[in-house]
Amino acid sequence: MASSQPNMEKFLREWRQDALNKAQYESAIFIGDKLLAMTNDDNDAFFLAQVHFAAGNYTRAQALLVKQDLLTSSPSCRYLAAHCLIKQNNFVEALAILGEHTPTHLFATNAKRKTTRGLRGATARASSKTPSRHHEQGDDIPEEDIPNRRYEASMCYLRGLCYAKQNAFDRAKEAYKDALRIDVQCFEAFSQLVKNSLMSPDEEDEFMQSLAFDSIRAPGDDPDMEDEPADYVHMLYQTQLSKYRNPQAFNTAIESLSTHYGLENNADILLAKADLLYTQCRFKDALAITESILMDDKYNFAVYPIHLACLYELRKTNVLFLIAHELADTHPDEPCTWLAVGIYYFTTGKIADARRYFSKASMMDANFGPAWIGFAHTFAAEGEHDQAVTAYSTAARLFTGTHLPQVFLGMQNHAMNNMTAAEEFLKTAYSLCKTDPLLLNEMGIVLYHQDRLKEAVKMFDQALAIAEETDSDPHAWLGARTNLGHALRRLRKHDEALEEFDQVLRDGGKDAQIFCAKGLIYLDQGKPDEAVRVLHEALAIHPQDPIATELLNKALEESAEAGGIGLLGTADAGLGGEAGDEAITASFEQLLGVAARMRSARDRGRRAVAETPGQGGVKDKGKGVARGGRRGAAGGTRLFRGDQEEVDSMELSD
């Protein structure tokens, strides 16, 4: 029906829009209500409902849509009504409006592509003679149907939120993926998949290849802009993925976005760089980046998990205290605030207080990965293995795409001497992520304690090779290198073992147990004088070390024996042949095991929460709190990784 006062309606609409632009919701509602009474137009009713939603009046917005009978008129009205119900925590009613049927006929199909697309000009773009998939997709979608298509994708996203609130995480993941299959620009769905670690690194890569980035349209008909928007969005998404799967593709995307689009100082790009550095144990470099981000925007809460993790790893307790205190004063409603408080207490050894604040953060946001893992770490730090396993199992159920909870479960079973269960959990973690050196190190430790030494050596070698490829801090991998040395020692590859121990010492691993290990090798080789020298170095570091003292006494006896054949296997030493070898070695290993267990218990009392798995071996740094995760640090990611079960028994213990 034609309007009787078109000029007045135009005036009111402009006034309403101006009030909305200035966030003057009361004015926009007042004028919008008068306009709706004048026109009774569905578009004006929908606009008024949107203003109510923006003002936080979710009940009024939903009631208005029902009153005007708009729920069946368009996807946009159903989306808004369902969103209002979700804001009111009415997830069952929201699902009733959204329906559980996915409009699969709207999926944008796409041939699989390589994930290395993106560097502007580097990817071989189709020549003008070859029709692009952009047109193949675009010609099938009338221009007027594109908004409805995007609302259908957004409804899939809301459907995923409802499933997640009902703990149906598999259905939530599929709903988010469906949203992206319909509209690849539905970033909210992509963010939920990545932030909550719902996909493994391999699954992320496969899913990215299946998405129809070429369906993205740029305004206008400029042929030079035909493929560029698709490349741009693909690169932005690439920076958010796991940093384990394809660091080369990540670096290519970062370089292009920084060089061609001026995003070198963008907070999200910088945070992605920090996440990559964190996975490589380059904590100082990652901290420098997160500090620069927070200097510009100190309330960018996405940065805090990795920032806090780096502070923990570098033992900056005073800085942690200041951050936690400020956030508690200014943002008590943010989960990151209580995460910071929990990490501070964990760092200072106040485990009970840390557990309380980790629990508080997880209750504020049930999908906040770092809080869940931190909560589990507090039980592990106190040796409450059964409760730690329960907490880690909850994290594994919530964050199915990350390998970290499985790593922690493996570590807890290892601590309880359940080697078979530990191996199974670590294998599950390996199926999710095959390129985490810390996971490979943990697998090597379990194999070592199962006397599968050749397999353990292979795992330690793989861990060190990956760490070298990613240019990680050598000091972060002292534990893995030390473990490799012990495995080689037990295989009686003495020269190779000595080479690894010497490399540990060159990288800064000045620990008495390293010198003890060298001393044992020299004794086994019949070189008591060399053994005496290195054991004196061990006692210079730790004068009361019982292992070094015992070995030094034996080395001096050996050296004093005129014409002695060697400590191991000599009749003069009081033990003969193979029996002497086995008895002395067994006694030595038993001493080492006792000392290592005592030291491990002491370390667990002082170590704090971390995002990456704890490492076996001497002075292994592990990783700190974050993502997400993936992790933490993932994160996202990003989850915590725990070094609270740093398997120090690998320090010369079998």
C-alpha positions in Angstrom: 0.0 0.0 0.0 1.4 3.4 -1.0 2.3 5.7 1.8 0.3 8.8 2.4 3.2 10.7 3.9 6.4 9.6 2.1 8.3 12.8 3.1 7.6 12.3 6.8 8.6 8.7 6.6 11.9 9.6 5.0 12.5 12.2 7.7 11.8 9.7 10.5 14.0 7.0 8.9 16.9 9.5 8.6 16.4 10.6 12.2 16.3 7.0 13.4 19.5 6.1 11.5 21.3 9.1 12.9 20.3 8.2 16.5 21.5 4.6 15.9 24.8 5.8 14.4 25.4 7.8 17.6 24.4 4.8 19.8 21.4 6.8 21.1 19.3 3.7 21.4 16.5 5.4 23.3 16.0 8.0 20.6 16.2 5.3 17.8 13.6 3.2 19.6 11.3 6.1 20.2 11.4 7.3 16.6 11.3 3.7 15.2 8.2 2.9 17.2 6.4 6.0 15.7 7.6 5.1 12.2 6.3 1.5 12.6 2.9 2.7 13.8 2.7 4.9 10.7 3.8 2.3 8.1 3.3 -1.1 9.6 6.1 -2.2 7.3 8.0 -5.4 8.0 11.3 -3.7 7.2 10.6 -1.0 9.8 9.6 -3.7 12.3 12.8 -5.7 11.7 14.9 -2.5 12.1 13.2 -1.7 15.4 13.9 -5.2 16.6 17.6 -4.7 15.7 17.7 -1.5 17.7 16.2 -3.3 20.7 18.9 -6.1 20.3 21.7 -3.5 20.1 20.4 -1.9 23.3 20.3 -5.2 25.1 16.5 -5.5 25.1 16.6 -9.1 23.9 13.1 -10.1 25.2 11.5 -7.0 23.6 13.2 -7.6 20.3 12.1 -11.3 20.2 8.5 -10.4 21.3 8.3 -7.8 18.6 9.3 -10.2 15.9 6.7 -12.7 17.1 4.0 -10.0 17.3 4.7 -8.9 13.8 4.6 -12.6 12.6 8.1 -12.2 11.0 9.6 -15.5 12.0 8.6 -17.2 8.8 9.1 -14.2 6.5 12.9 -14.4 6.0 16.1 -16.0 7.3 17.2 -12.6 8.7 14.1 -12.5 11.1 14.6 -16.1 12.2 18.3 -15.4 12.8 17.6 -12.3 15.0 14.9 -14.1 17.0 17.1 -17.1 17.6 20.0 -14.8 18.6 17.7 -13.0 21.1 16.8 -16.4 22.7 20.5 -17.4 22.9 21.3 -14.2 24.7 18.6 -15.2 27.2 20.2 -18.7 27.5 17.1 -20.3 26.0 19.0 -22.7 23.7 16.2 -25.3 23.2 13.8 -22.6 22.0 16.5 -21.1 19.8 17.1 -24.5 18.2 13.3 -24.8 17.6 13.4 -21.6 15.6 16.6 -22.4 13.8 15.7 -26.0 13.1 18.2 -28.8 12.9 18.2 -29.1 9.1 21.3 -27.8 7.4 20.6 -26.2 3.9 23.1 -28.4 2.1 21.9 -27.1 -1.2 23.6 -23.8 -0.4 27.1 -25.4 0.1 29.6 -23.7 -2.2 31.7 -26.5 -3.7 35.3 -26.1 -4.5 38.1 -28.2 -5.9 40.9 -28.8 -3.4 43.6 -26.3 -3.6 47.1 -26.0 -2.1 47.3 -24.0 1.1 50.3 -22.1 -0.2 48.1 -19.7 -2.1 48.3 -16.1 -1.0 51.6 -14.5 -1.7 50.5 -11.7 -4.0 51.8 -12.4 -7.4 53.6 -15.6 -6.3 50.6 -17.9 -6.8 50.0 -18.6 -10.5 46.7 -16.9 -11.1 44.5 -18.0 -14.0 45.0 -16.0 -17.1 42.1 -13.9 -18.4 41.5 -16.7 -21.0 40.6 -19.2 -18.3 37.3 -18.8 -16.5 37.8 -18.7 -12.7 35.8 -20.6 -10.1 34.8 -17.1 -8.9 32.4 -16.9 -11.9 31.4 -20.5 -11.6 30.2 -19.8 -8.1 28.9 -16.3 -8.7 26.8 -17.1 -11.7 24.7 -19.6 -9.7 23.9 -17.1 -7.0 21.5 -14.2 -7.9 22.7 -10.9 -6.4 19.5 -10.5 -4.4 19.9 -13.9 -2.7 23.4 -13.3 -1.3 22.1 -11.6 1.9 19.7 -14.5 2.6 22.6 -17.0 2.0 24.7 -15.2 4.5 21.9 -15.2 7.1 21.5 -19.0 6.5 25.2 -19.4 7.2 24.8 -17.2 10.4 22.0 -19.5 11.5 24.3 -22.5 11.2 26.7 -20.6 13.4 24.0 -20.0 16.0 23.0 -23.7 15.8 26.6 -24.5 16.6 26.5 -22.2 19.7 23.4 -24.0 20.9 25.0 -27.4 20.4 28.1 -26.3 22.2 26.1 -25.1 25.2 24.4 -28.5 25.3 27.9 -30.2 25.3 27.2 -31.7 21.9 30.6 -30.7 20.6 30.7 -32.9 17.5 27.4 -31.5 16.3 28.7 -28.0 17.1 31.8 -28.5 15.0 29.8 -29.7 12.0 27.4 -26.7 12.3 30.3 -24.3 12.3 31.8 -26.1 9.3 28.5 -25.9 7.5 28.3 -22.2 8.1 31.7 -21.8 6.4 30.7 -24.1 3.6 27.7 -21.8 2.9 29.6 -18.5 3.4 33.3 -18.6 3.8 33.2 -15.1 5.2 31.4 -16.2 8.3 34.4 -15.5 10.5 32.5 -16.1 13.7 32.1 -19.8 12.8 35.8 -20.0 11.8 36.8 -18.4 15.1 34.8 -20.9 17.1 36.5 -23.8 15.3 40.0 -22.4 15.8 39.7 -20.8 19.2 38.1 -23.9 20.8 40.5 -26.3 19.1 37.8 -28.3 17.5 39.9 -29.5 14.6 43.3 -31.2 14.6 46.1 -29.5 12.5 45.6 -32.0 9.7 41.9 -31.6 9.7 42.3 -27.8 9.6 44.5 -28.1 6.5 42.0 -30.4 4.8 39.1 -28.2 5.6 40.8 -25.1 4.4 41.4 -26.7 1.0 37.8 -27.6 0.7 36.4 -24.0 1.3 35.3 -22.0 -1.7 37.4 -18.9 -1.2 36.9 -18.1 -4.9 33.2 -17.4 -4.2 34.2 -14.2 -2.5 33.2 -11.2 -4.5 34.7 -7.7 -4.6 32.5 -4.7 -5.4 32.7 -3.6 -9.0 33.8 -5.3 -12.1 37.5 -4.7 -12.0 39.2 -7.8 -13.5 42.4 -7.1 -11.5 40.3 -7.7 -8.3 38.9 -11.0 -9.4 41.2 -13.3 -7.3 42.7 -10.9 -4.8 39.9 -10.8 -2.2 39.9 -14.6 -2.2 43.7 -14.7 -1.6 43.4 -12.0 1.1 40.7 -13.8 3.1 42.6 -17.1 2.7 45.8 -15.6 4.1 43.9 -14.0 7.0 42.5 -17.4 7.9 45.9 -19.1 7.5 47.4 -16.9 10.2 44.8 -18.2 12.7 45.5 -21.9 12.2 47.7 -24.2 14.2 51.4 -23.3 14.0 52.4 -27.0 14.0 51.0 -28.1 10.7 52.5 -25.7 8.1 54.8 -23.0 9.4 56.0 -22.2 5.8 52.4 -21.4 4.7 52.0 -19.3 7.8 55.2 -17.3 7.1 54.2 -16.8 3.4 50.8 -15.4 4.5 52.3 -13.1 7.1 54.9 -11.8 4.7 52.3 -11.0 2.0 49.9 -9.4 4.5 52.6 -7.3 5.9 54.3 -6.3 2.6 51.3 -5.7 0.4 48.5 -4.7 2.8 50.3 -2.8 5.5 49.3 -5.2 8.3 52.8 -5.6 9.8 51.7 -3.8 13.0 48.2 -5.2 13.2 47.5 -6.8 16.6 46.1 -10.0 15.2 49.0 -10.5 12.8 51.5 -9.7 15.6 49.7 -12.1 18.0 49.9 -14.9 15.3 53.7 -14.3 15.2 53.9 -14.5 18.9 52.0 -17.7 18.9 54.4 -19.3 16.4 57.4 -18.1 18.5 55.8 -19.6 21.6 55.4 -23.0 20.0 59.1 -22.8 19.2 60.0 -22.1 22.9 61.3 -18.6 21.9 59.7 -17.0 24.9 61.7 -13.8 25.0 60.9 -13.0 21.4 57.2 -13.9 21.9 57.0 -11.7 25.0 58.5 -8.7 23.2 55.7 -8.9 20.6 52.9 -9.3 23.2 54.3 -6.4 25.2 54.2 -4.2 22.0 50.6 -5.2 21.4 49.5 -4.4 25.0 51.4 -1.1 24.9 49.0 0.0 22.2 45.9 -1.7 23.7 46.4 -3.1 27.2 42.9 -4.5 27.2 43.2 -6.7 24.2 42.3 -9.9 26.1 43.1 -12.2 23.3 46.8 -11.4 23.9 46.9 -12.3 27.6 47.0 -16.1 27.5 50.3 -16.1 25.5 51.6 -13.0 27.3 51.0 -14.6 30.7 52.6 -17.9 29.5 55.8 -16.1 28.5 55.9 -14.3 31.8 55.5 -17.6 33.6 58.3 -19.2 31.6 60.6 -16.4 32.2 59.7 -16.3 35.9 58.7 -12.6 35.9 56.7 -12.9 39.1 56.5 -9.2 39.8 55.1 -8.4 36.4 52.5 -11.2 36.8 51.5 -9.6 40.2 51.1 -6.2 38.7 49.0 -7.4 35.7 46.8 -9.6 37.9 46.2 -6.7 40.3 45.3 -4.2 37.6 43.0 -6.6 35.8 41.2 -7.5 39.0 40.6 -3.8 39.6 39.5 -2.9 36.1 37.9 -6.0 34.6 36.7 -8.4 37.2 34.2 -9.9 34.7 36.9 -11.1 32.3 38.0 -14.8 32.6 41.6 -13.6 31.6 41.7 -11.6 34.8 41.3 -14.7 37.1 43.6 -16.7 34.8 46.3 -14.1 35.5 45.6 -14.3 39.2 45.8 -18.1 39.1 49.1 -18.1 37.2 50.6 -15.7 39.7 49.7 -17.9 42.6 50.8 -21.0 40.8 54.2 -19.4 40.0 54.6 -18.5 43.7 53.7 -22.1 44.8 50.3 -21.3 46.3 48.6 -24.2 44.6 45.3 -24.1 46.5 44.8 -20.4 45.7 45.7 -21.0 42.1 43.2 -23.8 41.8 40.4 -21.5 43.1 41.1 -18.8 40.6 41.5 -21.2 37.7 38.2 -22.7 38.6 36.6 -19.3 38.7 37.8 -18.4 35.2 36.5 -21.7 33.9 33.1 -21.1 35.4 32.9 -17.7 33.8 33.7 -19.2 30.4 33.2 -22.9 30.1 35.2 -23.0 26.8 38.2 -21.1 28.2 40.9 -23.7 27.6 43.8 -22.2 29.6 41.7 -22.1 32.8 40.7 -25.8 32.4 44.3 -27.0 31.9 45.6 -24.7 34.6 43.0 -26.2 37.0 44.2 -29.7 36.1 47.8 -28.7 36.6 47.2 -27.8 40.2 46.3 -31.4 41.0 49.3 -32.7 39.1 51.6 -30.3 40.9 50.4 -31.7 44.2 50.7 -35.3 43.0 47.0 -35.9 43.0 47.2 -37.9 39.9 43.6 -39.4 39.9 42.0 -35.9 40.1 44.5 -34.5 37.6 43.5 -37.3 35.1 39.8 -36.4 35.6 40.4 -32.8 35.0 42.6 -33.4 31.9 39.9 -35.8 30.6 37.4 -33.0 30.8 39.7 -30.8 28.8 40.2 -33.5 26.2 36.4 -33.8 25.8 36.0 -30.0 25.5 38.9 -29.4 23.1 38.9 -32.4 20.8 41.2 -31.0 18.2 44.2 -30.2 20.4 46.7 -32.9 21.4 47.7 -31.2 24.7 45.2 -32.8 27.1 46.2 -36.2 25.7 49.8 -35.4 26.3 49.1 -34.5 29.9 47.0 -37.7 30.4 50.0 -39.6 29.1 52.3 -37.8 31.5 50.0 -38.5 34.5 49.8 -42.2 33.7 53.6 -42.2 33.3 53.9 -40.7 36.8 51.7 -43.5 38.1 53.9 -46.0 36.3 51.0 -47.0 34.0 53.2 -47.2 31.0 50.8 -49.0 28.7 48.1 -46.3 29.3 50.6 -43.6 29.0 51.7 -44.9 25.6 48.1 -45.1 24.4 47.4 -41.5 25.4 50.6 -40.2 23.8 49.8 -42.2 20.6 46.4 -40.5 20.5 48.1 -37.1 20.9 50.5 -38.1 18.1 47.6 -38.9 15.8 46.4 -35.3 16.3 49.8 -33.6 16.0 52.9 -35.3 14.6 55.2 -32.2 14.7 55.3 -31.2 18.3 58.9 -31.8 19.6 57.6 -31.8 23.2 55.2 -34.6 22.5 57.9 -36.6 20.7 60.2 -36.2 23.7 57.4 -37.5 26.0 56.9 -40.5 23.8 60.6 -41.2 23.9 60.6 -41.0 27.7 57.9 -43.7 27.9 59.7 -45.9 25.4 62.9 -45.4 27.4 61.3 -46.7 30.6 59.9 -49.6 28.7 63.4 -50.5 27.7 62.6 -49.9 24.0 65.8 -47.9 23.6 66.1 -47.9 19.9 62.6 -46.6 19.4 63.3 -44.0 22.2 66.4 -42.8 20.3 64.3 -42.4 17.2 61.8 -40.2 19.0 64.4 -38.0 20.6 66.2 -37.6 17.3 62.9 -36.6 15.6 62.2 -34.0 18.4 65.6 -32.4 18.0 65.3 -32.4 14.2 62.0 -30.6 14.3 63.3 -28.1 16.9 66.2 -27.4 14.7 64.0 -26.9 11.7 61.9 -24.3 13.5 65.0 -22.5 14.8 64.0 -23.0 18.4 66.1 -21.9 21.4 68.6 -24.7 21.9 68.4 -24.2 25.7 64.7 -25.3 25.5 65.7 -28.7 24.2 68.4 -29.6 26.7 66.0 -32.2 28.2 65.4 -34.0 24.9 69.2 -34.0 24.1 70.0 -35.2 27.6 67.4 -38.0 27.2 69.0 -39.0 23.9 72.4 -39.2 25.6 71.0 -41.5 28.3 69.3 -43.8 25.7 72.6 -44.0 23.7 74.5 -44.7 26.9 72.3 -47.6 27.7 72.7 -48.9 24.2 76.5 -48.7 24.9 77.0 -46.2 22.0 79.4 -44.4 24.3 81.0 -42.0 21.8 77.6 -40.8 20.5 76.3 -40.5 24.1 79.4 -38.4 25.1 78.8 -36.2 22.1 75.2 -35.5 23.1 76.2 -34.8 26.7 79.0 -32.4 25.6 76.5 -30.6 23.4 74.2 -30.2 26.4 77.1 -28.7 28.4 77.9 -26.3 25.5 74.2 -25.2 25.4 74.3 -24.3 29.0 73.1 -27.4 30.8 75.6 -27.3 33.6 74.1 -30.0 35.8 75.9 -32.4 38.1 74.0 -35.4 36.6 75.4 -34.7 33.1 78.9 -35.1 34.5 77.9 -38.2 36.4 76.6 -39.7 33.2 79.9 -39.0 31.5 81.8 -40.4 34.5 79.8 -43.7 34.2 80.6 -43.9 30.5 84.3 -43.4 31.2 84.3 -46.1 33.9 82.5 -48.5 31.5 85.2 -47.7 28.9 88.0 -48.4 31.4 89.1 -44.8 31.7 89.1 -44.1 35.4 91.3 -41.0 35.2 88.8 -39.3 32.8 86.0 -40.4 35.1 87.7 -38.8 38.1 88.1 -35.5 36.3 84.4 -35.2 35.2 83.2 -36.4 38.6 85.2 -33.7 40.3 83.4 -31.2 38.0 80.0 -32.7 39.2 81.0 -32.2 42.8 82.1 -28.7 42.1 78.5 -28.0 41.0 76.8 -30.0 43.8 79.3 -30.9 46.5 76.8 -33.2 48.4 75.7 -35.2 45.3 75.5 -38.8 46.5 75.7 -40.3 43.0 78.9 -38.3 42.1 80.4 -39.2 45.5 79.7 -42.9 45.0 81.1 -42.9 41.5 84.1 -40.9 42.4 85.1 -43.4 45.1 84.8 -46.2 42.6 86.8 -44.3 40.0 89.6 -43.6 42.6 89.7 -47.2 43.5 89.9 -48.2 39.9 92.6 -45.7 39.2 94.6 -46.9 42.2 94.5 -50.5 41.1 97.8 -51.2 39.5 97.3 -52.9 36.2 93.5 -52.9 36.7 91.4 -53.9 33.7 88.6 -51.5 34.5 85.9 -51.0 37.0 83.2 -52.9 35.3 84.0 -56.6 35.1 87.3 -56.7 37.2 87.9 -59.3 39.8 89.9 -56.8 41.9 86.8 -54.6 42.2 85.1 -57.4 44.1 82.7 -58.4 41.3 83.5 -60.6 38.4 82.6 -60.5 34.7 79.1 -59.8 33.6 77.8 -60.1 37.1 80.0 -57.2 38.2 78.8 -55.1 35.3 75.1 -55.7 36.1 75.4 -55.3 39.8 77.3 -52.0 39.7 75.1 -50.5 37.0 71.9 -51.6 38.8 73.2 -50.1 42.0 74.1 -46.9 40.2 70.8 -46.6 38.4 68.9 -47.2 41.6 70.7 -44.4 43.3 70.0 -42.1 40.4 66.3 -43.0 40.4 65.9 -42.2 44.1 67.7 -38.8 43.7 65.7 -38.0 40.6 62.4 -38.7 42.3 63.4 -36.5 45.3 64.4 -33.7 42.9 61.2 -34.1 40.8 59.0 -33.8 43.9 60.9 -30.7 44.9 60.5 -29.2 41.5 56.8 -29.9 41.3 56.4 -27.8 44.4 57.9 -24.8 42.9 57.0 -25.0 39.3 53.9 -23.2 37.8 51.4 -23.8 35.2 52.5 -24.0 31.6 51.0 -24.3 28.2 53.3 -26.9 26.6 53.9 -30.4 27.9 56.6 -30.8 30.4 59.8 -32.3 29.2 62.0 -35.0 30.7 65.6 -34.5 31.3 67.9 -32.0 32.8 66.7 -28.4 33.2 64.0 -28.8 30.6 62.2 -25.5 30.3 58.9 -26.9 29.0 56.4 -24.2 28.1 54.2 -21.7 29.7 50.6 -20.7 29.9 48.6 -19.9 26.8 46.2 -20.8 24.0 45.8 -22.3 22.7 46.0 -23.8 22.8 46.0 -23.5 21.3 47.5 -23.8 23.0 46.1 -22.8 25.1 47.7 -21.8 23.0 46.3 -23.6 21.5 43.7 -19.2 21.1 43.7 -19.2 20.7 45.6 -21.1 20.8 45.9 -21.7 22.9 45.8 -24.1 26.0 48.2 -24.3 28.9 51.0 -26.8 28.6 52.3 -28.3 31.8 55.8 -28.9 32.8 54.7 -29.7 36.3 55.5 -33.4 35.6 58.9 -32.7 34.2 60.2 -36.2 34.1 63.5 -35.6 35.9 63.9 -39.3 36.4 65.4 -39.2 32.9 68.3 -37.5 34.4 70.4 -40.6 34.5 67.5 -42.8 35.7 66.3 -45.9 34.0 
